[in-house]
Amino acid sequence: METTMNEEVVAMPRIGDKAPVFKAKTTQGDINFPSDYHGKWVILFSHPADFTPVCTSEFMTFATLEEKFAKANTQLVGLSIDGLYSHIAWLRTIKDKIEFKGMKNVDVKFPLIEDITMNVAKKYGMIMPNESSTQAVRAVFFIDPKGMIRAIIYYPLSLGRNFDELYRVIVALQTADEFAVATPADWKPGDDVIISPAGSCGVAKDRMDGNIEGLDCKDWFFCTKKLDKDMVLDKVLKKEKEPVLA
């Protein structure tokens, strides 16, 4: 890909990378990211601009669901390329004037990052010039308690996010970690989970002969098992989280 002398090339962080480090001012005070949230999962998300209707609907939804995410040990952190005073004015307007889908008097308590310089947005590849060179797209980064990027979702400016899916991703990632499994298409707590493919001919034969209790194998590489919904939710939504070692 050819680039001009003046064209800035910014590498986008990838799944499995350490979350890029930054310091920023937010509507909840200064933060050091991601170190301030060590031991928690974080959803870092960007939006195009304050005082825009799609973003307003998203912030109201996120704020309404904040406690639900918190029970899954997850902190919400927002970002846009706007100043702190604009953020404050917008969030006050949301609380005082906006009603959406029965939500009103919504108080946004999670931090919203000031990023006028685009420093953070560029570190996270949130600026896509063919969409906009002055607004961040709707990026979502799922960052684990050790500060590693575990999943990434991008949406264009015109498309509001599906919040059921964002919550499903957080629960599925934690379930995969807790039980050493994978989650199939459309998985939700209570559904069967996927077991890793057999790593040897012997294990493959045992699976197909039905010698491994608790597995339902359609073929040597495609095996599922039941995982109790209450067990999943107890692990993911337990109030007291075990300390996370660095």
Secondary structure, 3 states (H helix, E strand, C coil): CCCCCCCCCCCCCCCCCECCCEEEEECCEEEEECHHHCCCEEEEEECCCCCCHHHHHHHHHHHHHHHHHHHCCEEEEEEECCCHHHHHHHHHHHHHHCCECCECCCCCCCCEEECCCCHHHHHCCCCECCCECCCCCEEEEEECCCCEEEEEEEECCCCCCCHHHHHHHHHHHHHHHHHCCECCCCCCCCCCEEECCCCCHHHHHHHHCCCCCCCEEEECCEEEECCCHHHHHHHHCCCCCCCCCC
